[in-house]
């Protein structure tokens, strides 16, 4: 009886311990999902249970031009890479210096005459970029292509169609950008985007806060911080006009009509190089922008760019 009773007590105790462990596991799993959902909604270092106030963050026209610009720039970049593939090298000046390009993507053949290597040249440096740049695979064959088929529009080498896509969407880019610029200038939105002397002084602090994934709360979240202002102003009022002007400079017709354009950029080949740099600056901005959208609250940010409304976590003025 004693041992039997002892075993019964041990069994009951083991079941209780097991049940408690399973409960902790369930709570831990639920806590993990809750943390993930909180991060997706409101970002890193946020308190999902904190009180939040709705704030009308983006006007309708800003939202429309934002989404149009995202699609237009994607098509322009991919069709631009298709055009670039026709002559995958960049120079500086009025003429092409084939022996001394600033940047080039080349494909090399083996002794059998087959493409076996892609090389990227940047100044005096050469890098083996087989499979990505210079030479890439298409339907099981390694082909001489500066940029691979998945990065260009259309995918196969088709210069004429690439130019059609690029020029059509370039006009959409100019019209969309012009509408946004007019709105920003006439409705005072440009003041929201223009960095001030105070913003410049705050840059080191803002950089440290972003590195720690600490994002503004309270009143501070109702306006752009120094990093946002600097990035948005540069993209909208520097890169935007620059990519349009350099694009026009590459056209012989536009050069004849406006001969000062090649003079401004030190030649058509210089304009082409600057145009290429601007295009990848847009891409770099886009990648950083997406990362920051995710880190600071994916759903909260996307919702604000769809409906205009953003939920602000109560907190200090400077976080």
C-alpha positions in Angstrom: 0.0 0.0 0.0 2.8 2.4 0.9 4.7 1.8 -2.4 1.5 1.7 -4.4 0.4 5.0 -2.8 3.8 6.5 -3.4 3.7 5.6 -7.1 0.3 7.1 -7.4 1.4 10.3 -5.8 4.5 10.4 -8.1 2.3 9.8 -11.2 -0.1 12.6 -10.3 2.8 14.9 -9.6 4.4 14.0 -13.0 1.1 14.7 -14.9 0.8 18.1 -13.1 4.4 19.0 -14.1 3.8 17.9 -17.7 0.6 19.9 -17.9 2.4 23.0 -16.5 5.2 22.5 -19.1 2.7 22.2 -21.9 0.9 25.3 -20.7 4.2 27.2 -20.6 5.0 26.0 -24.1 1.6 27.2 -25.4 2.0 30.6 -23.7 5.5 30.8 -25.2 4.3 29.9 -28.7 1.4 32.4 -28.4 3.8 35.0 -27.1 6.1 34.4 -30.1 3.2 34.9 -32.5 2.0 37.9 -30.6 5.5 39.5 -30.8 5.8 38.8 -34.5 2.3 40.3 -35.2 3.2 43.3 -33.0 6.5 43.8 -35.0 4.7 43.5 -38.3 2.1 46.0 -37.2 4.1 48.6 -35.4 7.8 47.7 -35.9 10.9 47.1 -33.7 11.0 48.3 -30.1 7.3 49.1 -30.1 4.8 48.3 -27.4 1.8 46.6 -29.1 -0.4 47.2 -26.0 0.5 51.0 -25.8 -2.3 53.5 -26.5 -2.2 54.8 -30.0 -3.9 57.8 -31.7 -4.9 57.9 -35.4 -3.1 60.6 -37.4 -3.9 61.7 -41.0 -0.4 61.3 -42.4 -0.6 61.3 -46.2 -2.9 63.3 -48.5 -4.7 61.5 -51.3 -2.6 63.0 -54.1 0.6 62.1 -52.2 -0.6 58.5 -52.0 -1.6 58.3 -55.6 1.7 59.7 -56.9 3.7 57.5 -54.5 2.2 54.2 -55.9 2.3 55.4 -59.5 6.0 56.4 -59.1 6.8 53.0 -57.6 5.5 51.1 -60.7 6.8 53.6 -63.2 10.3 53.6 -61.8 10.4 49.8 -61.7 9.5 49.6 -65.4 11.9 52.4 -66.3 14.8 50.6 -64.4 14.2 47.3 -66.1 13.7 48.7 -69.6 16.7 51.0 -69.0 18.9 47.9 -68.3 17.6 46.4 -71.5 18.8 49.5 -73.4 22.1 49.5 -71.5 22.7 45.8 -72.5 23.1 47.0 -76.1 26.3 48.8 -75.1 27.3 47.7 -71.6 30.0 50.3 -70.9 30.1 53.9 -69.4 32.5 56.7 -70.2 33.1 60.3 -69.3 33.1 63.2 -71.9 31.6 63.8 -75.2 32.9 60.6 -76.9 33.2 56.9 -76.1 36.7 55.9 -75.2 36.4 52.2 -75.9 39.9 51.4 -74.4 39.3 53.2 -71.1 35.7 52.8 -69.9 34.8 53.8 -66.4 32.6 50.7 -66.1 32.0 47.8 -68.4 30.5 44.3 -68.4 32.1 41.8 -70.7 31.8 38.1 -71.6 34.8 36.0 -72.5 35.0 32.8 -74.6 37.0 29.6 -74.0 39.2 27.8 -76.6 36.0 26.3 -78.1 34.4 29.6 -78.7 31.9 29.2 -76.0 31.0 31.9 -73.4 32.4 30.7 -70.1 33.1 33.9 -68.1 31.5 37.2 -67.2 33.7 40.1 -66.0 32.8 43.4 -64.5 35.4 46.1 -64.8 35.3 49.2 -62.6 38.3 51.5 -63.3 41.4 49.5 -62.9 39.7 46.6 -61.1 38.2 43.5 -62.7 35.8 41.1 -61.0 34.5 37.7 -62.0 30.7 38.0 -62.1 29.8 35.0 -64.2 26.1 34.1 -63.9 25.0 37.6 -62.8 26.8 40.4 -64.7 28.6 40.1 -68.1 27.4 36.6 -68.8 24.3 34.9 -67.4 22.2 31.8 -67.9 19.1 31.7 -70.1 17.4 28.4 -70.9 20.5 26.4 -69.9 22.9 28.5 -72.0 25.5 31.0 -70.8 25.0 34.1 -72.8 26.8 37.4 -73.1 24.5 39.9 -71.3 25.5 42.8 -69.1 22.4 42.3 -67.0 20.5 38.9 -66.8 17.1 38.4 -68.5 15.2 38.4 -65.1 16.4 42.0 -64.6 15.4 43.5 -67.9 12.2 44.4 -69.7 11.5 42.6 -72.0 13.5 39.6 -70.7 15.1 38.5 -74.0 17.5 40.9 -75.8 15.1 43.3 -77.6 16.5 46.9 -77.8 13.6 48.4 -79.8 10.9 47.2 -77.4 13.0 48.2 -74.4 13.2 51.8 -75.8 9.4 51.9 -76.4 8.8 50.9 -72.8 11.4 53.2 -71.4 10.3 56.4 -73.3 6.6 55.8 -72.7 7.1 55.4 -68.9 9.6 58.3 -68.9 6.7 60.6 -69.9 4.6 59.1 -67.1 7.5 59.8 -64.7 7.7 63.4 -65.8 4.0 64.0 -65.6 3.6 62.3 -62.2 6.6 64.1 -60.8 5.4 67.4 -62.1 2.0 66.9 -60.4 3.7 66.1 -57.1 6.1 69.0 -57.3 3.3 71.4 -58.1 1.3 70.1 -55.2 4.4 70.3 -52.9 5.1 73.9 -53.9 1.5 75.2 -53.8 0.3 73.4 -50.7 3.3 73.9 -48.5 4.3 70.2 -48.5 7.8 71.2 -49.6 8.4 72.7 -46.1 7.7 69.2 -44.7 10.5 67.8 -46.9 13.1 70.5 -46.8 15.9 69.9 -44.2 16.6 72.8 -41.9 19.8 73.8 -40.1 18.3 72.2 -37.0 17.7 68.9 -39.0 21.3 68.9 -40.1 22.6 69.3 -36.6 20.3 66.5 -35.5 21.6 64.0 -38.2 24.2 62.2 -36.0 21.5 61.7 -33.3 18.9 60.5 -35.8 21.4 58.1 -37.3 22.2 56.6 -33.9 18.5 56.3 -33.1 17.8 54.5 -36.4 20.8 52.2 -35.8 19.3 51.2 -32.4 15.9 50.7 -34.2 14.3 53.4 -32.0 11.7 55.3 -34.0 9.8 58.5 -33.1 6.7 58.4 -30.9 4.2 60.9 -29.9 4.4 64.4 -31.5 7.8 63.6 -33.1 6.1 60.9 -35.2 3.8 63.5 -36.8 6.7 65.0 -38.9 9.6 63.8 -40.9 12.9 63.4 -39.1 16.2 64.7 -40.4 17.1 61.5 -42.2 13.7 61.3 -43.9 13.8 64.9 -45.0 17.3 64.6 -46.4 16.5 61.3 -48.3 13.1 62.5 -49.6 14.3 65.9 -50.6 17.3 64.5 -52.4 15.2 61.9 -54.3 12.4 64.2 -55.3 14.2 67.5 -56.0 17.7 66.3 -56.9 17.7 62.8 -58.4 14.3 63.3 -60.1 15.3 66.4 -62.2 18.8 65.1 -62.7 17.7 61.7 -64.2 15.2 63.6 -66.5 17.8 66.1 -67.7 20.5 63.5 -68.3 18.0 61.4 -70.2 17.2 64.3 -72.5 20.9 65.0 -73.0 21.4 61.5 -74.5 18.9 62.4 -77.3 20.6 64.0 -80.4 17.3 65.7 -81.2 17.1 67.3 -77.8 20.8 68.3 -78.0 20.1 70.1 -81.3 17.1 71.9 -79.7 18.9 72.6 -76.4 22.6 72.7 -77.1 23.4 73.8 -73.5 22.5 70.3 -72.2 25.7 68.5 -73.3 27.7 71.5 -72.0 26.0 71.2 -68.6 27.0 67.6 -68.2 30.3 67.7 -70.0 29.1 65.6 -73.0 26.6 63.0 -73.8 28.7 60.1 -72.5 29.0 61.9 -69.1 25.3 62.4 -69.1 24.8 58.7 -69.7 27.1 57.8 -66.8 25.2 60.2 -64.5 21.9 58.8 -65.7 23.1 55.3 -64.8 24.2 56.4 -61.3 20.9 58.1 -60.7 19.0 55.0 -61.7 20.9 52.9 -59.2 20.6 55.6 -56.6 16.8 55.3 -57.0 17.2 51.5 -56.5 19.3 52.0 -53.4 16.8 54.4 -52.0 14.0 51.9 -52.7 15.8 49.1 -50.9 16.5 51.1 -47.8 13.0 52.5 -47.9 11.5 49.0 -47.9 13.8 47.9 -45.1 12.8 50.9 -42.9 9.1 50.3 -43.7 9.4 46.8 -42.4 11.4 47.7 -39.3 9.2 50.7 -38.3 5.9 48.8 -38.8 5.0 47.2 -42.1 1.2 47.3 -41.8 1.0 50.7 -40.1 3.1 52.2 -42.8 1.4 50.5 -45.7 -2.0 51.3 -44.3 -1.0 55.0 -44.0 0.0 55.0 -47.7 -3.3 53.4 -48.7 -5.8 55.2 -46.4 -3.7 58.1 -45.2 -4.2 57.2 -41.6 -1.3 56.2 -39.3 -1.4 55.0 -35.7 1.0 56.9 -33.4 2.2 55.3 -30.2 2.1 57.7 -27.2 5.5 58.6 -26.0 8.2 61.2 -25.7 8.8 64.0 -28.1 12.2 62.8 -29.0 12.7 59.0 -29.2 
